[in-house]
Amino acid sequence: MIRKLALIVALAAVAGGLAFYVLTIPQTLPADVLAQMPEGDAERGELVFWAGGCASCHAADDAEGDDKLKLGGGHVLASDFGDFVVPNISTDPATGIGSWSREDFANAMLRGVSPDGGHYYPSFPWTSYSRMKSGDVADLWAFMQTLPAVENDPGPHRMGFPFNIRRGVGMWKLLYAGNAPIVPLDESDEKLVRGQYLVEALGHCGECHTPRDFAGGLNKSAWLGGAPNPDGEGRIPNITPGGTIGDWSEADIAYYLESGFTPEFDSVGGSMVDVQENMAKLPAEDRDAIAAYLKAIPAVEGAQ
């Protein structure tokens, strides 16, 4: 009896391990999708770069001016799961992504899969970028090829067990990943559709402004309703119609993104400084579209 029980347990363990292996296999983009990607345009890619906030994490802390285009990484994102060390995404072939192909880049952005076939942690917001249009990915890649190489190895993430097992991210993807729109909106309104794309995909605003559950997944029922500040001080505000900017007009929101000034003549602060500076580089119609989207989404009451 004991021998049979041991055999059953062993078989169950093997079956469980096999199921885990199959379910967590990294899924890359189909070959036909990659083949249909356009060459990309660097000029358009610069706008994608600023909308996507690439410099905010990958440039050196406190970088200014042209130094924001030196993407050597090194910033540390502290979390309950460990410290995520932002990588070098400059064109340096040894310590950056200079040896990547455009297809490698597309798989990283749209599927969260590395060139060597591993899962990326969602500290890299591929979870939002997965909603990007393939043309924008190609344009961004073209622009990034024009940026300087930075020789800098920031080192690995500092994660404890079991979070240091990247294969487990495959299970996380099954629970939380997806590229469907977060908020159903009037798809005939081009301004709203553009705003949704900028907020939910390129700008990845939900990654900071939306609360997370115990496993680090976004609580989409409280989309943009505010969340603890990952830096440990205060909270990231509620930016729905029921929150901090609820009484702002669309024009107020657009002007804030352009100038950094609130309707009360206060100025932007904290990590939002980088975001606002990025948004100021976009066309006015993009900031207007973001404002329209933020006024159209469901209000989350109470969370500030």
C-alpha positions, 0 to 999 in steps of 0.5 A, spaced: 500 500 500 505 504 501 509 503 495 502 504 491 501 510 494 508 513 493 508 511 486 501 515 485 505 521 488 511 520 484 506 520 478 502 526 480 509 530 481 511 528 474 504 530 471 504 536 475 511 538 472 509 536 465 503 541 465 507 546 468 512 546 463 507 546 457 503 551 460 509 556 461 512 555 454 514 562 452 510 564 446 513 568 441 510 572 435 508 567 429 513 568 423 507 571 418 506 576 423 514 578 424 514 578 416 509 583 415 512 588 420 514 594 416 521 597 416 519 603 421 521 610 420 525 613 425 522 620 425 515 617 427 519 612 432 521 618 436 514 620 438 513 613 440 519 613 444 517 619 448 509 616 449 512 610 451 516 613 457 523 609 455 528 614 458 524 615 464 526 608 466 532 606 462 536 613 462 541 615 468 537 617 474 536 625 474 538 625 466 537 631 463 537 634 455 541 629 451 543 624 456 536 622 456 537 618 450 543 614 453 539 608 455 544 605 459 539 602 465 541 601 472 535 604 476 532 600 481 525 598 482 523 596 489 518 591 490 515 586 494 518 581 490 525 583 490 529 589 486 528 589 479 534 592 476 533 596 469 537 593 464 541 597 458 537 598 452 542 602 448 545 600 442 551 597 445 552 590 443 555 587 449 551 590 455 545 593 451 541 590 445 545 592 440 546 585 438 538 584 437 534 583 431 528 587 430 524 581 431 527 580 438 525 587 439 518 585 437 517 579 441 520 583 447 515 588 446 509 585 444 510 578 448 514 579 454 519 574 451 527 575 451 531 573 445 534 567 448 527 565 449 525 567 457 520 570 460 521 578 462 518 580 468 512 585 468 516 590 471 518 591 464 511 594 462 510 589 456 503 588 459 501 594 456 506 595 450 503 588 448 497 592 445 502 596 441 501 596 433 506 593 430 508 599 426 509 603 432 514 597 434 517 598 428 518 605 428 520 605 435 526 600 433 528 604 427 529 610 432 532 606 437 538 604 432 539 612 432 541 612 439 548 612 442 551 606 445 552 606 452 557 601 455 554 599 462 552 592 465 547 594 471 547 587 473 541 582 474 535 583 478 535 581 486 530 576 487 529 571 492 526 564 491 521 563 488 520 569 484 527 568 481 524 562 477 523 566 471 519 560 468 514 561 473 512 568 470 509 564 464 503 562 469 503 569 471 501 571 464 496 566 463 492 569 469 494 577 467 497 578 460 492 580 454 492 585 449 484 587 449 482 594 451 481 595 458 475 600 458 470 599 452 469 605 449 465 608 443 470 606 437 467 610 432 470 616 436 477 617 433 479 622 439 477 617 444 480 611 441 487 615 440 487 617 447 485 609 449 491 607 445 496 612 448 494 611 456 493 603 455 498 601 451 504 606 449 503 611 456 502 604 460 499 609 465 495 603 469 502 600 471 502 605 476 495 608 477 492 602 478 492 598 484 495 590 484 493 584 487 497 579 492 500 576 485 502 583 482 496 583 477 492 589 476 486 590 479 482 592 473 476 593 476 479 599 479 483 601 473 487 608 474 483 609 481 490 610 485 495 605 488 501 605 493 507 609 491 512 603 489 517 608 492 514 608 498 512 615 499 505 617 499 500 614 493 499 614 486 493 618 485 486 616 482 486 619 475 479 617 474 473 622 474 472 620 481 479 622 483 484 627 484 483 630 477 475 629 477 473 636 477 478 638 471 476 639 464 479 636 458 483 643 457 486 643 464 488 635 463 491 637 456 495 643 459 497 640 465 501 634 460 503 640 456 506 645 462 506 641 468 501 646 472 495 644 475 488 649 474 490 651 482 497 653 479 501 647 483 506 644 479 508 637 477 512 633 482 515 626 484 515 621 478 510 624 474 515 630 472 518 625 467 512 623 465 509 630 464 516 632 460 515 626 455 508 628 454 510 635 452 514 632 446 507 629 443 503 633 438 497 637 442 492 633 439 495 627 443 494 630 449 487 632 448 486 625 446 489 623 453 484 628 456 478 626 453 479 618 455 481 620 462 474 624 462 470 618 459 472 612 463 468 609 469 469 613 475 473 610 481 470 613 488 474 613 494 481 611 492 486 617 492 
